[in-house]
Amino acid sequence: MNFPKDLIKGNVVLGEKLGRHTSFRIGGPAAVWAQPRDVKELKRIVVFAQEERIPVFVIGGGTNVLVRDEGFNGIVIHLGSSAFKNIRISGTTVRAGAGYGVPALVRLCCDKGLSGLESLVGIPGTVGGAVCMNAGGWSSPLYRNIGDYVTGLKVMDNKGDIRTLRKRALSFGYRCSNLSSYIILEADLKLSQEESSALKSRCLKFLKMKGDKQVLDGSSAGCVFKNPKDFQFTTGQMIDMLGLKGRVMGGAQVSRKHANFIVNRDRASCKDVLKLVDMIKKEVMDNYNISLELEIKVV
Ligand SMILES: Cc1cc2nc3c(=O)[nH]c(=O)nc-3n(C[C@H](O)[C@H](O)[C@H](O)COP(=O)(O)OP(=O)(O)OC[C@H]3O[C@@H](n4cnc5c(N)ncnc54)[C@H](O)[C@@H]3O)c2cc1C
């Protein structure tokens, strides 16, 4: 691909290894890795890609993606520059840039006595990724997803035009949204007031519960599969009951701690992970007649 050198002043790397930018530590090179310095530069990239019919992938923290070993033959856009990391609090409304980190956002809201995002404690990644994925806590009614608090978004469409999407135009589901054709630039979140100390102790409680069950320190991308709807077992429970915890393919392993996590144990390839994925899907289908759906995005 012929990416014009002077298109943007922001960082551009040809052949950047995407494994450096994913929590799985897996993934081949991107033809182009681009970090626009601001919205104008982002628009230039989007318009160029549209005119040249080059595929684009927006990566946030890379904590929910599995990149193929062949890499991505297109432009990977990373909103890592300061222009995309703004944060503004006005009363109980928070406006957060897409590149702002979710852990930092949760901490800030707790400090400021703003309640709502405690279910997101311990979830890595960025605001853009969290909104796109509707990230959040588990299925219990106690836990919330970020979409519950989004009142509006500033996005860029695939022509490079900026649009404001109000709440009624947004649709959030279980780890999904209707935003896949947009680049999220910033999100407005409506929170409520609560004592900072109460929020902090709730976060500590949630973090402990999460840490007891999940692998927070290994190289993974969180839960690999969604839980089935209206079924007596979670996906993790099914995989566990099938005795698949600890199962290895190459460098990838079904976590011994949480069966719905696959960890990169030793220089795993994307193929290793996908072999485990296929094996788990087959076993669950054969034994429970359930077709598992991936939660992670394979790029
Ligand atoms: C240890 C661990 C624990 C986790 N626990 C949880 C959990 O409890 N609950 C949960 O929901 N998730 C969890 N996850 C998964 C993941 O952290 C979340 O889905 C997170 O919100 C993804 O954010 P990201 O910035 O890393 O997005 P990425 O992984 O970079 O991208 C995810 C998707 O969002 C899109 N995207 C990213 N930024 C933008 C943007 N600006 N505009 C448009 N699209 C964009 C990407 O194109 C991709 O389709 C966990 C992951 C790990 C590694």
The ligand as a Gaussian input file, in Angstrom:
#p B3LYP/6-31G(d) Opt

LIG

0 1
 C       -7.910000      -9.230000      31.972000
 C       -9.104000      -8.744000      31.192000
 C      -10.329000      -8.619000      31.830000
 C      -11.446000      -8.182000      31.130000
 N      -12.642000      -8.084000      31.792000
 C      -13.726000      -7.604000      31.139000
 C      -14.991000      -7.463000      31.815000
 O      -15.122000      -7.747000      33.003000
 N      -16.036000      -6.992000      31.106000
 C      -15.928000      -6.621000      29.794000
 O      -16.915000      -6.163000      29.212000
 N      -14.754000      -6.763000      29.116000
 C      -13.666000      -7.235000      29.748000
 N      -12.464000      -7.382000      29.077000
 C      -12.411000      -7.118000      27.621000
 C      -11.948000      -5.695000      27.242000
 O      -11.103000      -5.162000      28.229000
 C      -13.112000      -4.740000      27.032000
 O      -13.957000      -5.178000      25.999000
 C      -12.603000      -3.322000      26.697000
 O      -13.661000      -2.430000      26.837000
 C      -12.021000      -3.215000      25.292000
 O      -11.455000      -1.914000      25.170000
 P      -10.184000      -1.638000      24.259000
 O       -9.935000      -0.177000      24.265000
 O       -9.061000      -2.501000      24.673000
 O      -10.756000      -2.075000      22.849000
 P      -10.011000      -2.945000      21.724000
 O       -9.784000      -4.312000      22.259000
 O       -8.855000      -2.215000      21.193000
 O      -11.159000      -3.002000      20.619000
 C      -12.364000      -3.674000      20.861000
 C      -13.363000      -3.263000      19.779000
 O      -13.671000      -1.884000      19.938000
 C      -13.383000      -1.185000      18.726000
 N      -12.912000       0.171000      19.066000
 C      -11.892000       0.499000      19.889000
 N      -11.780000       1.828000      19.965000
 C      -12.725000       2.358000      19.148000
 C      -13.110000       3.676000      18.783000
 N      -12.496000       4.768000      19.258000
 N      -14.129000       3.832000      17.900000
 C      -14.780000       2.746000      17.398000
 N      -14.463000       1.482000      17.708000
 C      -13.450000       1.282000      18.578000
 C      -12.341000      -2.009000      18.003000
 O      -12.366000      -1.743000      16.609000
 C      -12.793000      -3.426000      18.363000
 O      -13.844000      -3.821000      17.505000
 C      -11.335000      -7.835000      29.751000
 C      -10.094000      -7.961000      29.111000
 C       -8.986000      -8.402000      29.817000
 C       -7.671000      -8.523000      29.119000

